[in-house]
């Protein structure tokens, strides 16, 4: 009997153990499927960052334009580069050489100064004024160059094909005077012109005479006429002197302060003391004038 009881107790114990084992299996299977703490071991932060760098998202997959190869079109598809192009049809020319050029030059050494005169022509197809001049003097013993802005010519409107005049009196230092003792002085001129929309006033000179009244310099006289439609009260007059061979002998200018109504004129007499060119009156066979309102 006791043997039978012990056998039943062992069977009960085995059955209980088997039941506990069967109950534990679903829990283990569920834990394995969840992964439990294995997430922290298999998925690390560095691994995520490396994968992101190797596999860029949509924002990183855009094609970049290399520097210097920008798309010339704007957001609307218009040609942005074309919109920035300057107006190639503009006739404005600012300070360019070739617009005006020297056609005649003359130079002297006069009483401690280098004197130069230039006749220049407008080569363009629009009106210009002279904006800059460079006079290069050469003489026995040396050379001298001077660049200047001829402010007195700012209102001298030169139409296409017309000829204007420019002059310079360049004072010399004492040591330079000792070098230039006489002889021939040569002049080369480089000129720059600027286009202008100013109107050319109709001013004319008539009845001009050049005489040698005094030793050493000549006297110029004539009549200045205002043929424009507006009154003038201050005028600039340029005159050029040519010999019988049409060689330029000199250039001179003076101002005339007088109120001239349209159609009226005034007489002038000026002494060329600052232009003591030897025998200027005797050698001059032709004079050309340019007059304009200041």
C-alpha positions as CSV (number, residue, x, y, z in Angstrom):
1,X,0.0,0.0,0.0
2,X,2.8,2.4,0.9
3,X,4.5,1.5,-2.4
4,X,1.4,2.4,-4.3
5,X,1.1,5.8,-2.5
6,X,4.8,6.7,-3.3
7,X,4.2,5.8,-6.9
8,X,1.2,8.1,-7.1
9,X,3.2,11.0,-5.4
10,X,6.0,10.7,-8.0
11,X,3.5,10.7,-10.8
12,X,1.8,13.8,-9.4
13,X,5.1,15.6,-9.0
14,X,6.1,14.7,-12.6
15,X,2.8,15.9,-13.9
16,X,3.0,19.2,-12.0
17,X,6.5,19.8,-13.3
18,X,5.4,19.0,-16.9
19,X,2.5,21.4,-16.5
20,X,4.7,24.2,-15.3
21,X,7.1,23.6,-18.3
22,X,4.2,23.8,-20.7
23,X,2.9,27.0,-19.2
24,X,6.4,28.6,-19.5
25,X,6.8,28.0,-23.2
26,X,4.4,30.7,-24.6
27,X,6.1,33.3,-22.4
28,X,9.5,32.4,-23.7
29,X,8.3,32.5,-27.3
30,X,6.7,35.9,-26.9
31,X,9.8,37.3,-25.4
32,X,11.9,36.0,-28.3
33,X,9.6,37.5,-30.8
34,X,9.7,40.9,-29.1
35,X,13.4,40.9,-29.2
36,X,13.6,42.3,-25.6
37,X,17.0,43.9,-24.8
38,X,18.5,42.7,-28.1
39,X,17.4,46.1,-29.7
40,X,20.1,48.0,-27.9
41,X,22.7,45.7,-29.1
42,X,21.7,45.3,-32.7
43,X,20.7,48.9,-33.5
44,X,23.2,51.5,-32.4
45,X,23.2,55.3,-33.0
46,X,26.4,55.2,-35.2
47,X,24.9,52.6,-37.4
48,X,21.9,54.8,-38.0
49,X,24.1,57.8,-38.9
50,X,26.2,55.8,-41.3
51,X,23.2,54.4,-43.1
52,X,21.7,57.9,-43.5
53,X,25.0,59.2,-45.0
54,X,25.2,56.3,-47.4
55,X,21.5,56.5,-48.5
56,X,20.6,60.1,-48.8
57,X,16.9,61.1,-48.6
58,X,15.0,63.0,-51.3
59,X,16.4,66.4,-50.2
60,X,20.0,65.2,-50.6
61,X,19.4,63.6,-54.0
62,X,19.1,67.0,-55.8
63,X,21.7,67.7,-58.5
64,X,23.9,70.7,-57.5
65,X,25.1,73.3,-60.0
66,X,28.9,73.7,-59.9
67,X,30.2,77.2,-59.0
68,X,30.4,79.3,-62.1
69,X,27.8,77.4,-64.0
70,X,24.7,79.0,-62.6
71,X,21.5,78.5,-64.5
72,X,21.1,81.8,-66.4
73,X,17.3,81.5,-66.2
74,X,15.3,82.9,-63.3
75,X,12.4,81.2,-61.5
76,X,10.0,82.1,-64.3
77,X,12.3,80.6,-67.0
78,X,13.4,84.0,-68.4
79,X,16.9,84.5,-69.6
80,X,18.4,86.5,-66.7
81,X,21.8,87.1,-68.4
82,X,20.1,88.6,-71.4
83,X,18.2,91.1,-69.3
84,X,21.5,92.4,-67.9
85,X,23.1,93.2,-71.3
86,X,23.8,96.9,-71.9
87,X,22.1,98.7,-74.8
88,X,24.5,98.1,-77.6
89,X,22.8,100.7,-79.7
90,X,23.8,103.6,-77.5
91,X,25.9,106.3,-79.3
92,X,27.3,107.7,-76.0
93,X,31.0,107.7,-75.9
94,X,32.8,108.8,-72.8
95,X,36.4,109.9,-72.9
96,X,37.5,107.6,-75.7
97,X,40.5,108.3,-78.0
98,X,39.7,108.2,-81.7
99,X,36.5,110.2,-81.4
100,X,38.5,113.3,-82.0
101,X,42.0,113.4,-83.5
102,X,44.7,116.1,-84.1
103,X,45.0,117.3,-87.7
104,X,47.6,120.1,-87.2
105,X,49.9,121.1,-84.4
106,X,52.3,124.0,-83.7
107,X,54.7,124.6,-80.8
108,X,57.1,127.4,-79.7
109,X,59.3,128.4,-76.8
110,X,57.9,131.8,-75.8
111,X,59.3,133.8,-72.9
112,X,59.9,131.0,-70.4
113,X,56.9,128.9,-71.5
114,X,56.2,126.1,-73.9
115,X,53.4,127.0,-76.1
116,X,51.3,124.5,-78.1
117,X,48.3,124.8,-80.4
118,X,46.2,122.0,-81.9
119,X,43.5,121.8,-84.6
120,X,41.4,118.6,-84.1
121,X,38.5,117.0,-86.0
122,X,35.4,115.2,-84.8
123,X,35.7,111.7,-86.4
124,X,32.4,110.4,-85.1
125,X,28.8,110.6,-86.3
126,X,27.5,112.5,-83.2
127,X,28.3,115.8,-81.5
128,X,31.2,115.8,-79.1
129,X,33.2,118.1,-76.8
130,X,36.9,117.8,-75.9
131,X,37.3,116.1,-72.5
132,X,41.1,115.6,-72.2
133,X,44.3,116.5,-73.9
134,X,47.9,115.4,-73.6
135,X,50.5,117.6,-75.1
136,X,54.0,115.9,-75.7
137,X,56.7,118.5,-76.4
138,X,60.1,117.5,-77.7
139,X,63.0,119.9,-78.1
140,X,66.8,120.0,-78.2
141,X,67.9,118.7,-74.8
142,X,64.8,117.0,-73.6
143,X,61.0,116.6,-73.7
144,X,58.0,117.4,-71.5
145,X,54.5,116.0,-71.3
146,X,51.4,117.5,-69.8
147,X,47.8,116.2,-69.5
148,X,45.0,118.5,-68.7
149,X,41.2,119.1,-69.0
150,X,40.4,122.0,-71.3
151,X,37.5,123.4,-69.2
152,X,37.2,126.4,-71.5
153,X,36.1,124.0,-74.2
154,X,33.3,122.3,-72.3
155,X,30.7,124.2,-74.2
156,X,32.3,124.0,-77.6
157,X,30.0,121.6,-79.4
158,X,31.8,120.0,-82.3
159,X,29.5,118.5,-84.9
160,X,30.6,115.5,-87.1
161,X,33.4,116.5,-89.4
162,X,33.9,119.9,-87.8
163,X,37.3,121.2,-86.6
164,X,38.0,122.7,-83.2
165,X,41.1,124.2,-81.6
166,X,42.9,123.8,-78.3
167,X,46.0,125.6,-76.9
168,X,48.3,125.4,-73.9
169,X,50.8,127.7,-72.2
170,X,53.0,125.6,-70.0
171,X,55.3,127.4,-67.6
172,X,58.8,126.1,-67.2
173,X,61.1,125.9,-64.1
174,X,64.3,127.9,-64.1
175,X,66.5,124.8,-64.8
176,X,64.2,123.9,-67.7
177,X,64.6,127.4,-69.1
178,X,68.3,127.0,-69.1
179,X,68.1,123.9,-71.2
180,X,65.6,125.2,-73.8
181,X,67.6,128.1,-75.3
182,X,65.8,128.2,-78.6
183,X,65.5,126.1,-81.7
184,X,62.6,124.0,-82.9
185,X,59.9,122.7,-80.6
186,X,57.8,119.8,-81.8
187,X,54.4,118.8,-80.5
188,X,52.3,115.6,-80.6
189,X,48.8,115.6,-79.1
190,X,46.6,112.8,-77.8
191,X,43.0,113.9,-77.4
192,X,39.9,112.3,-75.9
193,X,36.3,113.3,-76.7
194,X,32.9,112.8,-75.0
195,X,29.5,112.8,-76.8
196,X,27.1,115.6,-75.8
197,X,23.5,116.5,-76.3
198,X,24.2,120.2,-75.9
199,X,23.0,122.5,-78.7
200,X,25.5,124.4,-80.7
201,X,24.9,128.1,-80.5
202,X,24.9,130.2,-83.7
203,X,27.7,132.7,-83.0
204,X,29.8,134.1,-85.8
205,X,32.8,136.4,-86.3
206,X,32.9,138.8,-89.2
207,X,35.2,141.7,-90.5
208,X,38.2,140.2,-88.8
209,X,41.6,141.9,-89.1
210,X,45.1,141.1,-87.8
211,X,47.6,143.9,-87.8
212,X,51.1,144.5,-86.3
213,X,50.4,147.7,-84.4
214,X,53.0,147.2,-81.7
215,X,56.5,145.6,-81.8
216,X,56.5,142.1,-80.5
217,X,52.8,141.2,-80.8
218,X,49.8,141.6,-83.1
219,X,46.2,143.0,-82.6
220,X,43.1,141.2,-83.6
221,X,39.8,143.0,-84.3
222,X,36.4,142.0,-85.6
223,X,32.7,141.8,-84.9
224,X,31.0,139.0,-82.9
225,X,27.4,138.2,-84.0
226,X,24.7,136.4,-82.1
227,X,22.6,134.6,-84.8
228,X,20.9,132.3,-82.3
229,X,17.4,132.7,-80.9
230,X,18.6,133.3,-77.3
231,X,20.5,136.2,-75.7
232,X,24.2,135.7,-74.8
233,X,26.1,137.6,-72.2
234,X,29.5,135.8,-72.0
235,X,31.2,134.2,-75.0
236,X,34.4,132.4,-75.8
237,X,36.2,132.9,-79.2
238,X,38.9,130.7,-80.6
239,X,40.9,131.8,-83.6
240,X,43.5,129.8,-85.6
241,X,46.1,131.4,-87.9
242,X,47.3,129.8,-91.2
243,X,50.0,130.8,-93.6
244,X,49.9,130.7,-97.4
245,X,50.7,127.0,-97.4
246,X,47.8,126.3,-95.0
247,X,50.3,125.6,-92.2
248,X,49.0,126.2,-88.7
249,X,50.9,129.1,-87.2
250,X,49.2,129.5,-83.9
251,X,45.9,129.3,-81.9
252,X,44.5,131.9,-79.6
253,X,41.3,132.4,-77.5
254,X,39.6,135.3,-75.6
255,X,36.4,136.0,-73.9
256,X,33.8,138.6,-74.7
257,X,31.6,139.9,-72.0
258,X,28.6,141.7,-73.6
259,X,24.9,141.2,-73.6
260,X,23.9,140.2,-77.1
261,X,20.3,139.9,-78.0
262,X,19.3,137.6,-80.9
263,X,20.5,139.1,-84.2
264,X,22.7,141.7,-82.6
265,X,26.5,142.0,-82.5
266,X,29.4,143.7,-80.8
267,X,32.9,144.9,-82.0
268,X,36.0,143.5,-80.3
269,X,39.7,144.4,-80.2
270,X,42.3,142.2,-78.5
271,X,46.0,142.5,-78.2
272,X,48.0,139.2,-78.5
273,X,50.6,140.1,-76.0
274,X,50.8,136.5,-74.7
275,X,51.3,135.2,-78.2
276,X,54.5,136.8,-79.4
277,X,55.0,134.7,-82.5
278,X,57.5,136.4,-84.7
279,X,55.9,138.0,-87.8
280,X,52.5,136.5,-87.1
281,X,50.5,139.2,-88.8
282,X,52.7,139.3,-91.9
283,X,52.7,135.5,-92.3
284,X,49.0,134.9,-91.6
285,X,46.9,134.5,-94.8
286,X,43.8,132.9,-93.3
287,X,42.0,132.9,-90.0
288,X,39.3,130.5,-88.8
289,X,37.1,131.2,-85.8
290,X,34.9,129.3,-83.4
291,X,32.6,131.2,-81.0
292,X,30.3,129.7,-78.4
293,X,28.3,130.7,-75.3
294,X,30.0,130.0,-71.9
